[in-house]
Amino acid sequence: MKLLNKDLDLEAFFQRVHTASERILMLDYDGTLAPFRPERDQAVPYPGVRERLTRILSAGSTRLVIVSGRAVSDLTPLLRLDALPEIWGSHGAEQLMPDGRYHSASSEKRPAEGLDAAYWWAREQGLLETTERKPVGIAFHWRGKAADEIDSIRTAISDRWRDSAADFGLVLREFDGGLELRVEGITKGEAVRRIAGGSISNSAVAYLGDDETDEDAFRALPEHGLAVLVRSELRESAADVWLQPPAEMLAFLDRWAVSGRG
């Protein structure tokens, strides 16, 4: 573990986790709770993650939320939890509550037309194997491919959509392992503002994430929130703390579970 924010008192933060009347723990999935896999349907959580999430959920004192770029329908079979936490999928455009209630933001006509056009373009380019259609976005994955193939895919997508995405109310953003077209305004940062924006100053709030899409979430945390970067190698980040997975991430969850008993 490495402190990135010299003003952070981590001991004081976990004391707040112990005493707080409100605890909110938000977790990214790929790269944070689970290792990246070229076969995305095999990206199961690191050993020990399910047990720790179950422990935190069972205590009943933490609002546990998974915030992911994946669609909700992709996440639930990977988690394999007897009781699910809140899941905010597709960068927050979908919400699945623990009681089974589900809500999805609907795309307006013009963005929906753009996503349809991107899908058919990907088909024409022979990229469907790498394409993931989501409720409000479409992701092009290149993890596991050779460097020259990645460059070719990145160039083709950028040349076609870099300038025209805005015409459909879409944005083109790179993530760790690909590029994504999604409806403008839908970000993990907006999801964090909706989840934790109203938390009081003595609440315990943390967000754990690994890639550029999580930087929006880090910056959207309330002033009293803790931003935790989880990745094998350090990069420039707005995070307060850097953890290497899986050991340090599991240790963080253990400490939250112990501190959150209060």
C-alpha positions in Angstrom: 0.0 0.0 0.0 1.2 3.5 -0.8 -0.3 6.8 0.2 -0.6 9.2 -2.7 -2.3 12.0 -0.8 0.2 13.3 1.8 -2.6 14.9 3.8 -4.5 11.6 4.3 -4.7 10.1 7.7 -5.6 6.5 6.9 -5.9 5.5 10.5 -8.4 8.3 11.1 -10.4 7.2 8.0 -10.8 3.6 9.3 -11.7 5.0 12.7 -14.5 6.9 10.9 -15.5 3.6 9.3 -15.9 2.2 12.8 -17.9 5.1 14.2 -19.9 6.3 11.2 -23.7 5.9 11.0 -23.5 5.7 7.3 -20.9 3.6 5.3 -20.8 3.5 1.5 -18.2 1.2 -0.2 -18.2 1.4 -4.0 -16.1 -1.1 -6.0 -15.2 -1.4 -9.7 -15.2 -4.9 -11.0 -12.6 -5.7 -13.8 -9.1 -5.0 -12.7 -10.3 -4.3 -9.1 -12.3 -7.3 -7.8 -11.3 -9.6 -10.7 -8.3 -10.0 -13.0 -8.6 -9.0 -16.6 -9.2 -11.9 -19.0 -9.3 -11.8 -22.8 -12.3 -14.1 -22.5 -14.5 -11.6 -20.6 -17.0 -14.3 -19.5 -14.3 -16.0 -17.5 -13.2 -12.9 -15.5 -14.3 -14.3 -12.1 -13.3 -12.5 -8.9 -10.0 -13.1 -7.3 -10.0 -16.0 -4.7 -11.3 -14.6 -1.4 -13.3 -11.7 -2.9 -16.7 -13.5 -2.7 -16.2 -14.4 1.0 -15.2 -10.8 1.9 -18.1 -9.3 0.0 -20.5 -11.7 1.7 -19.1 -10.8 5.1 -19.5 -7.1 4.5 -23.1 -7.6 3.2 -24.0 -9.9 6.0 -23.0 -7.3 8.6 -25.7 -5.0 7.3 -23.9 -1.8 8.2 -22.4 -0.9 4.7 -24.1 0.1 1.5 -22.0 -2.0 -0.9 -22.2 -0.9 -4.5 -20.4 -2.4 -7.5 -20.0 0.3 -10.2 -18.8 -1.2 -13.5 -18.6 -0.5 -17.2 -20.1 -4.0 -17.7 -23.8 -4.5 -18.3 -25.6 -5.8 -15.2 -26.5 -9.0 -17.0 -22.8 -9.7 -17.5 -21.9 -9.1 -13.9 -24.4 -11.2 -11.9 -23.3 -14.6 -13.2 -19.6 -13.7 -12.6 -20.2 -12.6 -9.0 -22.0 -15.8 -8.0 -23.1 -14.4 -4.7 -26.1 -15.8 -2.7 -27.1 -12.2 -1.9 -26.2 -9.5 -4.3 -25.2 -5.9 -3.5 -26.4 -3.0 -5.4 -25.0 -3.1 -9.0 -24.6 0.0 -11.1 -23.7 -1.3 -14.6 -22.9 0.3 -17.9 -21.1 3.2 -16.1 -24.2 3.8 -13.9 -26.8 3.7 -16.6 -28.3 0.5 -15.1 -29.1 -0.1 -11.5 -30.0 -3.5 -9.9 -31.1 -3.2 -6.3 -30.6 -6.0 -3.7 -34.4 -6.6 -3.7 -34.4 -7.2 -7.4 -35.7 -3.9 -8.6 -34.0 -2.9 -11.9 -33.8 0.4 -13.8 -32.1 1.3 -17.0 -31.7 4.7 -18.6 -33.1 4.7 -22.1 -31.2 6.1 -25.0 -32.8 9.0 -26.9 -33.4 8.5 -30.6 -30.3 10.1 -31.9 -27.7 8.3 -29.6 -29.6 5.0 -30.2 -29.2 5.6 -34.0 -25.5 6.2 -33.5 -25.0 3.0 -31.5 -26.9 1.1 -34.2 -24.7 2.6 -36.8 -21.5 1.7 -34.8 -22.7 -1.9 -34.4 -23.3 -2.3 -38.2 -20.0 -0.6 -39.0 -18.2 -3.0 -36.7 -19.9 -5.9 -38.5 -18.8 -4.6 -41.9 -15.2 -4.2 -40.5 -15.2 -7.8 -39.2 -14.9 -6.5 -35.6 -18.0 -8.1 -34.1 -15.8 -10.6 -32.2 -14.4 -7.7 -30.3 -17.6 -5.7 -29.9 -19.8 -5.6 -26.8 -23.2 -3.9 -27.1 -24.6 -2.3 -23.9 -27.8 -0.5 -23.1 -26.2 2.9 -23.7 -22.9 2.1 -25.3 -20.8 -0.1 -27.4 -17.3 -1.3 -26.4 -14.5 -2.5 -28.7 -12.2 -4.8 -26.9 -8.6 -5.7 -27.9 -7.2 -7.3 -24.7 -5.0 -10.3 -25.6 -4.4 -9.2 -29.2 -1.0 -8.5 -30.8 0.3 -4.9 -30.7 0.0 -4.3 -34.4 -3.6 -5.6 -34.4 -4.4 -3.3 -31.5 -3.0 -0.4 -33.4 -5.1 -1.3 -36.4 -8.3 -1.6 -34.4 -7.7 1.6 -32.5 -6.9 3.5 -35.7 -10.0 2.2 -37.5 -12.3 3.1 -34.7 -10.8 6.5 -34.1 -10.8 7.5 -37.7 -14.5 6.5 -38.0 -15.9 7.8 -34.7 -13.5 10.4 -33.2 -15.2 13.3 -35.0 -18.6 11.9 -35.7 -19.5 10.5 -32.3 -20.6 14.0 -31.1 -23.1 14.2 -34.0 -25.0 11.4 -32.3 -24.7 12.7 -28.7 -22.0 10.1 -28.0 -18.4 10.2 -26.7 -15.5 8.0 -27.6 -13.4 7.1 -24.6 -10.4 4.7 -24.2 -10.4 2.2 -21.3 -7.9 -0.4 -20.1 -8.2 -2.8 -23.0 -10.3 -1.0 -25.6 -12.4 1.9 -26.8 -16.0 2.7 -26.0 -18.7 4.7 -27.6 -21.4 5.7 -25.0 -24.1 8.2 -24.5 -22.7 11.6 -23.4 -23.0 12.4 -19.7 -23.1 8.7 -18.5 -19.9 8.2 -16.4 -18.9 6.5 -13.2 -18.4 10.0 -11.8 -22.1 10.8 -12.3 -22.9 7.4 -10.7 -20.8 8.3 -7.6 -22.5 11.6 -7.3 -25.9 9.9 -7.3 -24.8 7.2 -4.9 -22.8 9.3 -2.4 -23.4 12.9 -3.2 -25.8 13.4 -0.3 -23.7 11.7 2.3 -23.0 13.6 5.5 -19.4 14.8 6.3 -18.8 12.1 9.0 -19.9 9.3 6.7 -17.4 6.6 5.6 -17.3 6.6 1.8 -14.7 4.9 -0.4 -14.4 4.0 -4.1 -11.9 1.4 -5.4 -11.1 1.3 -9.1 -8.3 0.7 -11.5 -8.5 2.5 -14.9 -9.2 5.8 -16.5 -12.9 5.4 -16.3 -12.5 5.3 -12.5 -10.8 8.7 -12.4 -14.2 10.3 -13.0 -15.4 8.4 -9.9 -12.4 9.5 -7.8 -12.9 13.2 -8.7 -16.7 12.9 -8.0 -16.3 11.6 -4.4 -17.4 13.9 -1.6 -14.6 15.7 0.2 -14.6 13.1 3.0 -14.4 10.2 0.5 -11.4 7.9 0.0 -10.3 7.2 -3.6 -8.3 4.0 -3.9 -6.4 3.0 -7.0 -6.1 -0.8 -7.4 -3.6 -2.0 -10.0 -0.3 -3.8 -10.3 1.6 -0.7 -11.5 1.2 2.8 -10.3 0.1 5.5 -12.7 -0.8 9.2 -12.3 -4.1 9.3 -10.6 -6.4 11.5 -8.5 -6.5 8.6 -5.9 -5.5 9.0 -2.3 -4.1 5.4 -1.9 -2.6 2.8 -4.2 -3.2 -0.9 -3.6 -1.8 -3.8 -5.5 -4.2 -6.6 -6.2 -5.1 -9.1 -5.0 -3.4 -9.2 -1.6 -3.6 -5.5 -0.7 -7.1 -5.1 -2.0 -8.3 -8.1 0.0 -6.6 -6.7 3.1 -8.5 -3.4 2.6 -11.8 -5.3 2.4 -10.9 -7.2 5.6 -10.1 -4.0 7.4 -13.3 -2.4 6.2 -15.3 -5.4 7.4 -13.6 -5.3 10.9 -13.9 -1.5 11.2 -17.5 -1.5 10.0 -18.8 -3.7 12.9 -19.3 -0.6 15.1 
